[in-house]
Structures are given as C-alpha cells and as structure tokens.
Amino acid sequence: MAKDRCTLSGLQTESKGRGWRWLRNVACAIAAVSLAAGSAADVLANGHDDGHDEGRAYAIGLWGDLPYSDTQALVGVPNLIADMNSQKLAFTVHDGDLKAGSGTPGSVVPSTCSDALYVQAQGYFNALKSPAMFTPGDNDWTDCDRASNGAFSSRERLDHERQLFFSSPWSLGQRPILQEVQTDKLCLDSNSHLVSCVENRRWMVNGVVYATLNIQGSCNNLCDTSPDPAEYAARNHADIVWMRQTFDEAKARGASAIMFISQADPGWDNSDATRAPTRDPKTLVENDMLPSSDPAFPGPTPDGFKDFLLALRDEVIAFRKPVAYVHGDSHYFRIDRPFLDAQGRRLETFLRVETFGDNQANGNNDVHWLKVFVDDRTREVFSFQPQIVPANRTAVPQP
C-alpha cells in the first residue's frame, strides 16, 4: 500500500482533448459559462483553503450520475462546473456514472461505452479548478456489456478507466493533489490477472479522511447482462480491505471523521423498494427480487453488498466518530441515518448522503450539486447546502 500523504499542490494538468466536434462544443460551453460565472478563489498551497470564513473549515463539492442526455452534457454539466468553479472548494468528487444506463440512438455526445465517453469525462474533470476526484460507476463499466452500450467487455472498460483516470497517484482537476492509492494487487483485469485497484483512493484534509471505493450498482456486478462472480469477489475483498485500512489510518492520525464515496446504493433497510435494494436492517441480508428487466428474472436478487455492509457496520461502531457515506445510483437527493446495529438501534454517528443525479422524469435539465462544509472542530463535522445551479433552473427560472 502506497504511503503518499495528501498535500495540496499548484501542479497543473492539461485536458487531453480530441478533435471531435462534440468535444470542442463541450469544451467551448464549459469555457463560456466559466467566464460568465467569474474566476474561483485559488486553493491555498498549504492545505488550508477554507471555502468558509474560519481557519480550518473548508467546503467540498459532490456530484454524480451525470450527464445522461445531450442537454445535460452540452448545457447542464458545463453550467454545473462553472457554478463549482465560482465558489471556494477544497476539492470535488463525482461519485460515478458518466452516462445513462443504455445508449441513446442519435445522441450527439457519446452515450455508449466507446472511448469518446471517457475523453468527454476527462474534459469535464480537467475543467474543474479545484482538485477533482472520480470513482467509477456501473453505467461506465459494469453495464458496458449491454448490447445498447456497445457490447463491450466490462472488465476491459474498467481497465481503460484505470489507465485513463487513475494512472498516477495524483487526482484530476487543474490543481491536483497527491493521494494514497490501493496498490495491492487484489482486483482482476480483463485477462484475469491480479492488478492493483488503483481507483480506490484516500486523502486527508484538516483532520478528516476521505476514501473512494469501487462499489457498483447492478448488484455490484452479480446481475444484469453478464454477471461476473470472480471479478466481484476479488474487488469486494479489495474494497473491504481498503475500507478497514481507512479506519485504521483515521485512528492512527487522530482524524475527527471519515467520508467514503462510492457509486452504488446498497440498500440499508426495508424502507425504499422503489429506489434501492431492500434488506433486513439487523442481519443486513437482502430480501428483494430481481427486476423484470434482468435477464435472470424471476428470482431473488444476488446480494453484492451484505459482506461489505457487515464489515462497515463493525468499523463504524468501533470508530465512535462521524462517518459519512456518499453514493449516487438511485438519483434521489437525500441525507439520512439509515444504518442500524444488529439489535436494531440506529447508528447515530453514521450519515448516508446521496447526491443529485439525472431525473429525466422531470423532463428538464435537473443538474445540480451538493456543497459540504467541513469543520473538524464541530461535533458533527459535516454540514450540507444543496446547490441548485441557477442557469439550470427551469420550473422557477433564475432571475
């Protein structure tokens, strides 16, 4: 395991664009709205950018499950990036899904899992002035084996993401920061070789430890078009190891809190069958059925999350300090405390945060982000402010 420590740096990166017309349009749109929004405050080189008016306090930006349409890709996301660039943010994190679950015939921007999709995303991340982090989502690798996505090899697409986004220990964005990387060879590549799970990252800012985990929708790669139990087993073990090591690191460094960021909504209890897996909140055993769209329907849903959740629960209880768990997947913004112990008692130190995501049922742009204020001197450490991007408002347009 690498032991590089997090430091904020002035090192610049360049967007590796291509000559496609749609990518030029995206880049121009981002540049235009960024100029209109004004320049963002610089991230301080000493790691104490506040994003707030107090010394150790700072703010971060969370987003994900975007873009899912031409309008979101060409208008909504550029507006969102400009809005984040106009504010003081120590860093931003996209919690996965660079596209919709299936390709869109006639789409102007990439909607299958072609290489162009990831180039588009790279352009977004490198347009962010603050350090930018990303954890993969099922729509950009696990589900790439769907015919509508181009019938790619899911593992090969994850290999591609590892090479493009995670080839160095530095984050993305215009001011990258150095991160710890899971260098142990625990994951499987497209040739069934054990490789490092380099997408799993960790960094620390002013008393709070952050970590990404490659945990996916589609039953964590155990259902949908081509389930892959071997890939799941290796990566799930790696995720549990990385999660436990993150708690160990936080304890060793006297951290005040931890924030994990992943893609999948694993389901925490029996309350939300319309948007998440359901499970017994005491045993954490999943108890729902596969959707009719799954090739293996009918039957019980394979549980790709129970072992991780059991391990996470043990660590949360032992840590006795705030733990925030950020995910996307269900496209339903919420902040709650759904985690119970084996006796049915609520874990008050645990907070689930689901970011805004595409909701085309609204018939509009619907592209927004979440601002998190972080202050390790406060009791709860994290506080939240939803950011409704003014230029993306449609029901109540901006003044």
PyMOL commands that set and color helices and strands:
alter all, ss='L'
color gray80, all
select helices_A, chain A and resi 21-37+70-85+115-127+138-140+142-145+147-149+154-165+217-221+229-252+306-319+360-362+390-392
alter helices_A, ss='H'
color red, helices_A
select strands_A, chain A and resi 58-63+92-94+132-134+180-181+185-188+194-196+201-205+208-212+257-261+323-327+334-336+350-354+369-374+382-387
alter strands_A, ss='S'
color yellow, strands_A
deselect
rebuild
show_as cartoon
